[in-house]
């Protein structure tokens, strides 16, 4: 079994030379490399050894308390003691408030080491953003210190039985109670809804404060704290879901019974507040896809370099990597990893720069779709490279696929994000988001002719969707077309700065291959959309 090794050089290449993090105000590339390097060592030595045992043991519910696998609580304490949990938290409350690309690097490495543990801790930065933007001064003073100290972790409570992507069907009810509120109802699929890592959990709950006929306009965002024995504060974990992957991450069903709650933001404006948390989570999920692509590729390359199979043309013994079809799959994996990571870091740099929020709104679902699909595909290819051993548990690439598979589903199924790209985001502010994406493609590719031709096809497809009575029919094709255009621009960018990569020759070779593939695949999708 190949031990986890953080792809540090590739991450730094994507972050700086490709995405341009070095153009951010106050950016210190040496400091970013030092932070990422130290965390990589911590992840490889402390977190990664828990991944296999966590997958085997899973979580358990004992007397209403969720217990994580052996070693997880100790690893979390070490994670907090070294300050890793506070990298992205506000400095005024004791956090380090580091740039988004640095936190993105840490997040990818954390996921590659143990996605299940990363899942339980991942929503803290997003919860802090919600409180900073929508919370009162008193709420920030009472709750942020616990997030910064590691005493509290956070969850996002949206989904209910019968109300998944249709948030207008939410039934969890919020009623006034004195100066506060009480919540009654159920929430399902709550990652980290119970755990034994932190003293308490801050649950951000979307609940109905208005009448049912108000739909999403009747939803408000509330904050509830849980901790202590079963049912304390009116919140109980009633079930842990049994899943095909992420066994060590407790996906909980929660029951709220007159649970004391605080309104966060304005009543009836819950979706606006919740989207602050969801958009953070969506980029984090995109990085989870990158992490799985990297891990699957690392396992497959290691195995293919050592596994004896057949003979070379000269009659000497061959290894798997000597065979053309295996090299094809290894190249596909590597390309999926490199380009999806570059996508995410471009989005993170744009988010930190803050000059083009409409562009970030377009890039967020696009990265979520492309990077999660990349992680699943790379894991599937890895199983194929290993053959029969890929189908066994010995090399654990099956776990990579199982853990990756959820990323295309949670934080908004990929088809829903495709619908947003083809619908709302094409029309948003007179097309500002889509126009910003087109401008970014030109900037990254420096007007390269091969990318310009693809951009023309994309613009034609965009115009067709804008005039379509039902753009949802072409949503998936448009999302894939946009992803291929983004990839093509990034391959040009990566080739231009290849001398800064760990293996410049590999980048140039894969860039040529990637551009040829984009040129071959794009016209068919564009024609379907324009027909």
KEMI-585278 format. One record per atom (N, C-alpha, C, O): x, y, z. Coordinates in steps of 0.05 Angstrom, whole numbers, plus 5000, padded with zeros to 4 digits. Layout:
REM residues N
XYZ
...
END
This chain:
REM residues 531
501749765000
500050005000
501850255000
503650275016
501250434982
502850684979
502050885001
499850965002
503950955019
503351155039
502651425027
503651485005
501051575040
500251845030
502652025029
504252035048
503052165006
505152365003
503852614992
502752604970
503952835006
502653084996
504053174970
506453184969
502453244950
503553344925
504353644927
503353814913
506253694945
506953974952
507854134929
506954364925
509754024913
510754184890
508654254870
508654474860
506754074865
504654124846
502754334857
501754504842
502254324883
500454524895
501654804893
500254994886
504254834900
505555094899
505655194870
505455434866
505955014851
506055094823
503255214815
503155424802
501155074822
498455174816
497855434830
496555614818
498655454854
497955694871
499355944861
498056154858
501955924856
503456164849
503756214819
502356384809
505456074805
505856124777
503356104759
503056264741
501655914765
499255874748
497056074755
496056224738
496256064780
493856224789
494556514795
492856684796
497156574800
497956854805
497556944833
497057184838
497756764853
497456854881
499557064888
499157224906
501857054874
503957254880
503157534872
504657724879
500857574859
499957844852
498057954874
497258184873
497357784894
495657874915
497258064934
499558024938
495858274944
497258464962
498458314986
497058155000
500958374992
502258255015
502957965013
503757835033
502757844989
503357564986
506257504990
507957654981
506857295005
509557205010
509756905002
508856735017
510856854979
510956584968
512556394986
511856164989
514756494997
516356335014
514856245039
515056025048
513356435051
511756375074
509556175068
509055985083
508256205045
506156015036
507355735034
506055535042
509655715021
510955455018
511655335045
511455095049
512555505064
513255405090
510855295105
510955075117
508655445104
506155345117
505255085105
504654895119
505155075078
504254835065
506054595071
505154375075
508654645071
510554435077
510354325105
510454085109
509954505125
509654415152
507054255156
507054045169
504954345143
502454195145
502653925131
501553725141
504053915108
504353665094
505753455112
504953225113
507753545127
509153365145
507253265167
507253035175
505653455178
503753385199
501653185188
501052985201
500653245164
498653065152
499652785147
498352595152
502052775136
503252515130
503852355155
503552105155
504652485176
505552345200
503352285220
503352085234
501352475222
499252455243
496552375232
495152205243
495752495210
492952465200
492752215182
490952055186
494552195162
494251975142
494151695155
492651525144
495651635176
495551365187
492751295198
492251055203
491051485202
488351425212
486351355190
484251245196
487051405165
485151375144
484151085140
481751045138
485950895140
485150615136
483550505160
481550385156
484650555184
483150455207
480450595211
478550465219
480350845204
477850985206
475750875186
473450855193
476650805162
474850685143
473750425153
471450355148
475450265166
474650005175
472850015200
470849875202
473550195219
472050215244
469450365240
467350285251
469450575225
467150745223
466450885249
467950885268
464051015249
463151155273
460950985287
459850805275
460451045311
458350905326
456751105343
457851305352
454251025348
452551185365
452051035391
450850825391
452951155413
452851015439
451351205459
452451415467
448951125466
447451285485
446951575476
446951755491
446651595449
446151865438
448652015432
448452235421
450951915439
453452055433
454951915410
455051675408
455952075392
457451975369
460351935377
461652115388
461351705370
464151635376
465651595349
464851435333
467751745345
469351715321
471451495325
471851405348
472751395304
474651175307
477051245324
477551475331
478451035332
480851065349
482851265337
483351255313
483851435354
485951625345
484951885334
486552075332
482451905326
481452155314
481452385334
482252605326
480652345358
480552555378
483352655384
483852895387
485252475386
488052555391
489152715368
490552915372
488552635344
489452775320
488253055319
489653255312
485653085326
484453345327
485753525348
486153765343
486353415371
487653575391
490353675382
491153905387
491853505368
494453595357
494053805335
495653995333
492053765319
491453955298
490854235309
491754435299
489254235331
488654495344
491054605358
491554845357
492554435372
494854535387
496854675370
498254855378
497154585345
498954705326
497754945311
499155075295
495254995315
493955235304
492955205275
492255395262
492954955264
492054915237
489154985232
488355075211
487554945253
484654995250
483955285246
481755355237
485755465254
485155755255
486455905232
486556155233
487555765212
488955905190
487256115176
488156335170
484656055172
482956235157
481056395174
479256535164
481356385200
479556515219
480356805224
482756865222
478456975231
479057265233
481157325254
481057225277
483057495247
485257565265
484257715290
485457685311
482157865287
481258025310
480157845333
479857935355
479657595326
478757405347
480857195353
480256995367
483257235343
485457055350
486156865328
488056705331
484756875305
485556705282
487856825267
488957035274
488756685246
491056765231
490356915205
492057055193
487856885196
486857045173
488757035149
489257235137
489756795143
491556765120
490056765094
487656715093
491456805072
490256825046
488856555039
489756345047
486756585023
485156355015
486756135001
486355895007
488656204983
490155984970
491855814990
492255574985
492755945011
494255785031
492355585045
492955355048
489955685053
488055515065
487155295046
486655065054
486955365020
486355165000
488354944998
487754704995
490955014999
493054814999
492854625022
493154385019
492354745046
492154575070
489654395068
489754165076
487454505058
485054345055
485454105037
484553885043
486754155014
487253924995
488953715009
488453475006
491153795022
492953605035
491453455056
491753205059
489753595072
488253465094
486453255082
486353025092
484953325060
483153125048
484752885037
483852655041
486952935024
488552705014
489452525036
489652275031
489952635059
490852465082
488552315094
488852085101
486352455098
483952325110
481552495106
480952685121
480052445085
477752595078
475652605100
474452805106
475352375114
473352355134
473752555157
471952685166
476252575167
476852765188
476753045178
475753225192
477653095154
477453365142
474553455141
473953685147
472753275134
469853335132
468753445159
467153635159
469553325181
468453405207
469353685214
467953825229
471753765205
472854025213
472454245192
472954485198
471554175168
471754355145
470054605146
470754805133
467754595160
465854825158
466455055177
465055255177
468555025193
469155245212
469755505198
468555715206
471455525178
471855785165
469355905153
468856145155
467655735141
465155835129
463255935151
461956145147
463055795173
461355895195
462356155206
460756335212
464956185207
466156445217
465456665197
464756895206
465456615171
464756815151
461856895155
461257135153
460156705160
457256775164
456956955188
455557155186
458256895210
458057065234
459257335229
458157535239
461457345215
462757605210
460957785192
460858025195
459557655173
457957815154
455157865164
454058085159
453957675177
451057705184
450557705214
448457795223
452457615230
452057605259
452157885272
453358065261
450957895296
451258145311
453958155325
455357955327
454558385335
457158415350
457158225374
459158105380
454858195387
454658015410
454957725402
456357575415
453757645380
454057375370
456957315363
457957095370
458257495350
461057455343
462757425368
464557255370
462257595388
463757585413
463357325428
465257235441
461057215426
460456965442
461256715428
462056515441
461156705401
461556455387
464256425372
465256205371
465256645362
467756625347
470156525364
471756375355
470356615389
472656525405
472756215408
474856105409
470356085409
470355795411
471255665385
472455445386
470555785363
471555675337
474555715335
475955535326
475555945344
478456005342
480055825361
482255755355
478955765384
480355595403
480155305397
481755145407
478355225379
477954945373
475954815391
475454575389
474854965410
472854845429
470254775415
468754605425
469754905392
467254855377
467954795348
469754915337
466454615337
466354565308
463654655297
461954735313
463254645271
460754745260
459554555240
460854385228
456854585237
455454425216
453654615200
453154845208
452654505178
450754645161
448254465159
448554235149
445954555169
443654385171
441454485152
439954675158
441354365128
439354445108
437454215102
435054245105
438553985095
436853775084
435053645105
435753615128
432653575095
430653445112
429453205096
429753195071
428153025109
426752815094
424652945075
422853095084
424952905049
423153015030
423853305021
422453415005
426053415032
426853685024
429853675022
431353755040
430853594998
433653584993
434453844978
434954044991
434553824952
435254064936
432954264935
433454494929
430554174941
428254354941
427954484968
426454384985
429454694972
429454824999
426754945006
426154995029
425155004986
422455114992
420754925006
418655005018
421454665007
419854455020
420654415049
419654235063
422554575060
423454545087
421154585107
419554765104
421054395127
418854405147
419854465175
418254545192
422454435180
423554495206
422554775214
423054975199
421254805237
419855045244
421255205266
422155095286
421355465262
422455655282
420155825292
418755945277
419955835319
417856005331
419156175352
421056105365
418056415355
419056605375
418556495403
416456375408
420456545420
420256465448
421656675465
424056665468
420056855476
421257085491
422957255473
422057345452
425457295480
427257445464
428757285443
430257385426
428257025443
429656845425
427756685408
425456765402
428656445399
427156275382
427455985392
429355915406
425555815383
425755525388
425355385361
423755465345
426955165357
426755015333
425554735338
426154615359
423854645320
422654385322
422654255294
421754385274
423654015292
423653875267
426153695264
427553645284
426553595240
428753415235
430553525212
429653665195
433053455214
434953505193
436553245188
437253095207
437053185163
438552935156
441053005140
441353225130
442852805137
445352835122
447053055133
448253205118
447153075160
448753295172
451553185179
451953035198
453553275163
456253185167
457253295194
457153535199
458353115211
459353195237
457153295255
457653455274
454653205251
452353295268
452753215297
451553335314
454353015301
455252935328
458052835326
458752705305
459752875345
462452785345
463652815373
462552955390
465852695378
467152715404
469852855402
471752795418
470153035383
472653185380
472553445396
474453505411
470453595393
470253865405
468253865428
466553675430
468454065445
466654085468
463754135460
461854035472
463454285438
460754355429
460754385399
462854385386
458354405387
457954435359
456154665354
454054695366
456954845335
455155065327
453754965302
454954935281
451154925304
449554845282
448255095269
446855245282
448855135243
447455345228
445155215214
445555045196
442655285221
440255135214
438455315197
437755535205
437755225174
435755355157
433055255165
432455015162
431355435175
428755355186
426555555177
427155775169
424055465178
421855625169
420755795191
419655695211
421156055187
420056245207
417456385196
415956505211
417056355170
414656465157
412756245149
413356005154
410456305138
408456105130
409455935107
411156025091
408455685104
409455505083
409055625055
410755575038
406955775051
406555885024
408656085016
408756154992
410256175034
412356365028
414756235014
416556375004
414855965014
417055825002
419755905014
419955925038
421755954997
424456015007
424456295020
426256345036
422456465014
422456725027
421656705056
422056895072
420656485064
419856445092
422056305109
421556225131
424456275098
426656135111
428556335124
429156545113
429356275148
431356435163
433556255172
433256005174
435856375179
438156225188
438356255218
438156475229
438756025232
438956025261
441555885270
442555715256
442455965293
444755835305
443855695330
442655815348
444555435332
444055275356
446655145365
448355075349
446955125391
449254985402
448454715413
446354685426
450054505407
449554245420
452154165433
454354255427
451853975451
454153875467
453053745492
450853805500
454553575504
453653445528
451953195522
452253085500
450253115540
448752865537
446652875516
446053085505
445552635510
443452615489
441152805495
440052815517
440452955474
438153135477
438753405491
436953565495
441253445499
441953705512
441353935493
441853915469
440254145504
439554385488
437454325467
437154465448
436054105471
433854035452
434853925426
433253915407
437253835424
438353725399
439353445404
441053405422
438453255389
439252975392
440052855366
438752895345
442152695366
442952525343
441352275345
441652115364
439552225326
437851985327
438851765309
437851535310
440751815291
441751615273
444351705260
444751935255
446051505255
448451545237
447951385212
447351145213
448151515189
447651375164
449951185157
452251245163
449250965145
451250775135
451650835105
449850825089
454150895099
454751005072
456750815058
458050645070
457050855031
458950685017
461750785021
463650635017
462051035029
464751145035
464651335058
462551365071
466851465064
467151655086
465951525112
464451655127
466751285117
465651145141
466351275167
464851255186
468651415168
469551535193
468451825196
469051955216
466851915178
465552175180
462652135187
461152025171
461752215211
458952155219
456952335204
456852575208
455252205188
453152345174
450552285191
449652065191
449552495203
447652465225
444852555217
444452745201
442852435230
440152535231
439852675257
440352555278
438852925256
438553085281
435653135286
434153195267
434753125311
432053195319
432253445336
433753445356
430753655329
430553895345
427953905359
425853895347
428053915385
425553925402
425654165420
426854155442
424354375412
424454635426
427354715432
427954815453
429054675412
431854745415
432155055415
431355185396
433455165436
433955455436
435655535413
437655405407
434955755399
436355835375
436556145374
434956285386
438556235359
438956515354
438656575325
439756425308
437156785318
436956865290
439556985281
440657155295
440556905258
442957015246
442157175221
441057055202
442657425221
441757595199
438857665202
437657645223
437657755180
434857845180
432957615177
433557425162
430657625189
428657425186
427757415157
427357625144
427457175146
426657145118
428857165099
428457135075
431357215108
433657235090
435657015095
438057045092
434556775103
436356555110
438056455088
440356375092
436956445063
438456345041
440956515035
443056415029
440556775037
442856955031
445156905050
447456895042
444456865076
446456805096
447656525092
450156485094
445956335086
446956055083
448756025059
450555865059
448156185038
449856155014
452756245019
454556155005
453156415038
455856485046
457356235055
459756195049
456056075071
457155825080
457355625058
459455485055
455355605041
455255405020
457455454999
458655274989
457855714992
459855764971
462655704981
464355614966
463255755007
465755665018
465955365016
468055265008
463855225023
463854935023
464254824995
465554614992
463154954975
463254854948
466054854937
466954674923
467555074943
470355074934
471954864950
473854754939
471254824975
472654624991
472154344980
473954174979
469654294971
469054034959
470454004932
471353784926
470754224917
472354204892
475154114899
476253944884
476354214920
479054134928
479153844938
481153714935
476953754949
476753474956
476953294931
478353094931
475653384909
475953234884
478853234874
479753024866
480153464876
482953474868
484653284885
486353134875
484153284911
485653104929
485352814922
487352664922
482952734915
482552454907
483852394880
484952174877
483752584862
485152534836
488152494841
489352324829
489252664858
492152644864
492852384878
494852254871
491252304897
491752054912
491551814894
493151634894
489451804877
489051584859
491351564839
492351344833
492251794829
494451794810
497051704823
498551554810
497551784847
499951704861
500051404865
502151274861
497851284874
497750994878
498150854852
499650664850
496750944831
496950804805
499750824793
500750624782
500951054794
503651084783
505650914798
507450784786
505450904824
507250744840
506950444833
508950304830
504450354831
503950074825
504950004796
506249804792
504250184777
504950124749
507950134744
508950004726
509450274761
512350284758
513750034768
516049974762
512349874785
513549644797
512449374788
513849174789
509949374779
508549114773
509649004746
509249134725
510948774747
511948644723
509648534706
507848404717
509648594681
507448504663
508448504634
508848714622
508748264623
509448234595
512348314589
514048314606
512848384563
515548454555
515448694536
513448754523
517748834536
518049064518
518548964490
518848724485
518649154471
519149074443
521848934439
522048764421
523748994456
526348864453
526548594468
528648474469
524348514479
524248254493
524948264523
524648064536
525748494533
526448514561
523848534578
521748614568
523948454604
521548464621
520448744622
521848944623
517848764622
516449024623
514949054649
514148854662
514449304656
512649364678
510149484666
510049544642
508049514681
505549614671
505849884657
504649924636
507450054668
507750324657
509050324629
509050524615
510150094621
511350074594
509250044573
509850074549
506749974580
504649904561
503050164554
502350314572
502550194528
501350444519
498650504531
498150734538
496950304535
494350354546
494450434575
492950604584
496350324590
496750404618
497850684619
496950844635
499750754601
500751024601
498451224594
498451444605
496651144576
494351324570
492751384595
492051614600
492251174611
490651214635
492051384656
490951544670
494751324659
496251484678
496351774669
496251954686
496651834644
496652104634
493852234639
493752474646
491752084634
489052194639
488752274669
487752484675
489652094687
489552164715
491152414722
490152594736
493552424711
495252654718
494152914707
494253114721
493052904683
491853144672
489453234688
489053474693
487753044696
485453114712
486253254738
485053444747
488353144751
489253264776
490353544771
489553734785
492153574752
493453834748
491554054740
491654274751
489753994722
488054214711
485854284731
485054514734
484854084746
482754144765
483854304789
482554484800
486354244797
487654404818
488054694809
487654884824
488954724784
489354994773
486755144773
486755384780
484555024765
481955154766
481255264794
480555494797
481655094813
480955164841
482655394851
481655584864
485255394845
486955614854
486455874840
486756084851
485655864815
484856104801
482456224815
482256464819
480456054822
478156154836
478856264864
477756474872
480656134878
481356224905
482856494903
482356664920
484556524883
485956784880
483957004873
484157224884
482056944855
480057144848
478357214873
477657444876
477657014889
476057064913
477557244932
476357434943
480157194936
481657364954
482157644943
482157844958
482457664917
482957924905
480358104908
480558344913
478057984905
475558124910
474758314889
472758464893
476058334866
475458534846
473258444827
471858614815
472858184825
470858084805
469057874819
469157634813
467257964837
465557774851
463657614832
462957384837
462857744810
461057604791
462557374778
461357154773
465057414772
466757194761
466956964781
466756734774
467457024806
467656824827
465056664829
465056424833
462856804826
460256664827
459956464804
458756254807
461156524781
461156334758
463156114763
462555874757
465456174773
467555974776
466955774798
467755534795
465455854818
464955674841
463555414832
464555194838
461155434820
459955184811
461555034789
461454794788
462855184772
464455064751
466754894763
467154664754
468155004782
470254854796
469154614811
470254394811
466854654823
465554434838
464954204820
465553964826
463754264797
463154054778
465653914767
465953674769
467454074756
469753964741
471653814760
472553594753
472153924783
474153794801
473053544814
474553354818
470453544821
469353294833
469153074812
469652844818
468353144788
468252944767
471052844761
471452604755
473053014763
475852934759
476752734780
478052534774
476052784805
476752604827
475552324823
476952124827
473052314816
471752054812
472951904788
473451674790
473352054767
474351924742
477251824747
477951604738
478851984761
481651904766
481751654784
483351474780
479951644803
479851404821
478951164805
480050944809
477051194787
476050974771
478350874753
478750634749
479751064741
482050984724
484150834740
485450644731
484650924765
486550794782
485850504788
487650324787
483250454792
482350174796
483050014771
483849784773
482550124747
483149984722
486149934719
486849714710
487750124725
490650084723
491649854740
493249694731
490549834764
491349624783
490049354776
490849154787
488049364758
486749114750
485448974774
483949094789
485948714776
484648564798
485348674825
483648664843
487748764828
488548874854
487149144860
486749214883
486349284839
484749524843
482049464854
480849634868
481049224848
478349144858
478449034886
476448994899
480948974895
481248884923
481749124941
482049344932
481749074967
482049294986
485049344993
485649535006
486849164984
489649174993
490949444987
492349555004
490449554963
491749804955
490050044961
490950274957
487650004970
485850214981
485050414960
484050634967
485450354935
484450554914
481450534912
480150724903
480250304920
477350284922
476250474942
474050594937
477650514964
476750714984
476850994973
475051154978
478951054957
479051314944
476651364927
475451584928
475851164911
473451204895
470951234912
469251404907
470651064933
468351084950
468151354964
465951464966
470351454974
470351704987
469851944968
468552134975
470951914943
470652124924
467852144913
466952364905
466351924913
463851914898
461752114909
460152214894
461852174935
459852354946
460352644937
458452804938
462752714929
463352994923
461653104900
461153344899
460752934882
459053024860
456153054869
454453144853
455552974893
452752974903
452353184924
450453344922
454053194945
453453384966
454353674959
455853714940
453453854976
453754144970
452654224943
453754394929
450454094937
449054144911
449953944891
452353944883
448153774882
448953574861
449953724836
449153944830
451853594823
453153724800
451153814778
451554014765
449053664775
447053734755
445553994762
444854154745
445254044788
443954294797
445854524792
444954744783
448454494796
450354704790
450454754760
450754984752
450254544744
450254584715
447754754707
447954924690
445454694720
443054844714
443455144721
442455314707
444855204743
445355474751
447155614730
446655854724
449155474720
450955594700
449455664675
449855874663
447655484666
446255514641
443855704643
442855804623
442955744668
440655914672
441256174685
441856374672
441156184712
441356434727
443956574721
444056814717
446256424721
448856554719
449456664691
451156844688
448056564670
448356684644
446956954642
447757124626
444956984659
443357234658
443957424680
443157654680
445557334700
446057484724
447357754717
449357774703
446057974726
447058244722
447758294693
449858394686
445858224676
446258274648
448458104635
449658184615
449057874647
451157704636
453857764646
455857674634
454157914668
456757994678
458457754686
460857754682
457257554698
458757324707
459957174684
462357104684
458357124663
459356974639
461357144624
463357044614
460857404623
462857584609
465457584624
467657584611
465357574650
467857564666
469357304661
471857304661
467857084658
469156834652
470556844625
472856744622
469256954605
470356974578
472957144579
474957084566
472857354595
475257524597
477557374611
479857404603
476857224631
478957064645
480256864626
482756834627
478756734610
479856544591
481856684572
483956574567
481156924563
483057064546
485557144561
487757134550
485257234586
487557304602
489457064607
491857094603
488356844614
489956604620
491456504595
493756424597
490056514572
491256394548
492656604531
493956534511
492556854540
493957074525
493057074495
494657124477
490457014491
489357024464
490356804446
490256834421
491356584456
492356364440
490256274419
487856244427
490956244394
488956194373
487255944378
484855944373
488555724389
487055484393
484855514414
482755394413
485455684434
483455744455
481355934445
479055914451
482256134429
480356324417
478256184400
475956264401
479055974385
477055834369
475055694387
472655694381
475955574409
474055444428
472255654441
469955604446
473355884447
471856094460
469556194441
467356264450
470056194415
467956274396
465656074397
463356144396
466355814398
464255614400
462655644426
460255614426
464155704448
462755744474
460855984472
458655974483
461756194460
459956434457
457456374441
455356474447
457856214420
455456134404
453555974420
451156014419
454655784436
452955614453
451555784475
449255744482
453055974485
451956164506
449556314494
447456334507
449856414470
447656564458
445256384453
442956474456
445756134445
443555944441
442055894466
439555884466
443455864489
442055814514
440556064523
438356034535
441656294518
440256544526
437556574512
435656694522
437356464488
434856484473
433056244476
430856234465
434056034489
432555784492
430255814511
430455954532
427955694505
425655704523
426255544548
425355614570
427855324546
428555164569
431555104568
432354904556
433155274580
436055234579
436954984594
439254894590
435254874612
436054644628
436754404611
438354234619
435454384587
435954154570
438854144561
439953934556
440154374559
442954384550
444854444572
447254504568
443954434597
445554524620
448154354623
450254474627
447854094622
450253934626
452353974604
454753994609
451353974579
453254024557
454554294560
456954324555
453154504569
454354764572
456354764595
458454894592
455754624617
457754604639
460254474629
462454564636
460054254614
462354114604
463854274584
466354274583
462354424567
463654594547
465254814562
467454884553
464054934583
465455134598
467955024612
470055154612
467654784622
469954654635
472254604615
474554654621
471554514591
473654454571
474954714562
477354714558
473454934560
474655184553
476555284575
478755384569
475655264600
477355334622
479955174623
482055274626
479654914618
481954734618
483854814596
486354834600
482854874572
484554944550
486255194556
488655204551
484855394568
486255644575
488355584596
490555704596
487755404615
489655344636
492055174626
494255204636
491555004606
493854864594
495755054581
498255024583
494655254567
496455464555
497955604577
500355654574
496555674598
497855814621
500055634634
502255734639
499355384638
501355204651
503855164634
506055164643
503355134608
505655104589
507455354590
509855334588
506155584592
507755834592
509455874616
511556004615
508655754639
510255784664
511355514673
512055474696
511655324654
512455054660
515155034674
515654844689
516955234669
519555214681
519455224712
521355154725
517155314723
516855324752
515655074764
515355044788
514954884747
513654634756
515754434765
518154454757
515054234782
516954024789
518053874766
520353794766
516453834745
517353694721
516453854696
514253794685
517954044687
517154214664
516454064639
514454124625
518053854633
517553704608
514753564610
513353554590
514053464633
511453334636
509253534631
507253474618
509453774642
507353974639
507054044609
504754054600
509254084595
509054154567
507753934551
506153974533
508553684557
507453454542
504453424548
502853394529
503653454573
500853424579
499153664569
496853634563
500453894569
499054134558
498354094529
496154154520
500253994513
499653944485
497453734482
495653764465
497653534498
495653314497
492853424505
490853364493
492853594526
490353704536
489053894516
486553884513
490654054503
489554234482
488454084459
486354154448
489753874451
488753704429
486153574436
484253554420
485953484461
483453354470
481153554471
478953484463
481753794481
479653994482
478654064454
476254104450
480554094436
479754164408
478053944395
476353994379
478553684403
477153464392
474353434404
472453364390
474053494430
471553444444
469553674443
467153634443
470653914441
468954154445
466954194422
464554254428
467654164397
465754234375
463154074377
460954184372
463253814384
460853654385
458853764405
456453784399
459853834429
458053944449
456954214440
454554264443
458654374429
457754644420
455554614398
453654774398
455954424380
453954384359
451254294370
449154384361
451354114390
448854034402
447354264415
444854284412
448854444428
447554664441
446554874421
444555014426
447854894399
447155104379
445055004359
444055164343
444454744359
442654634339
439854744342
438054664327
END
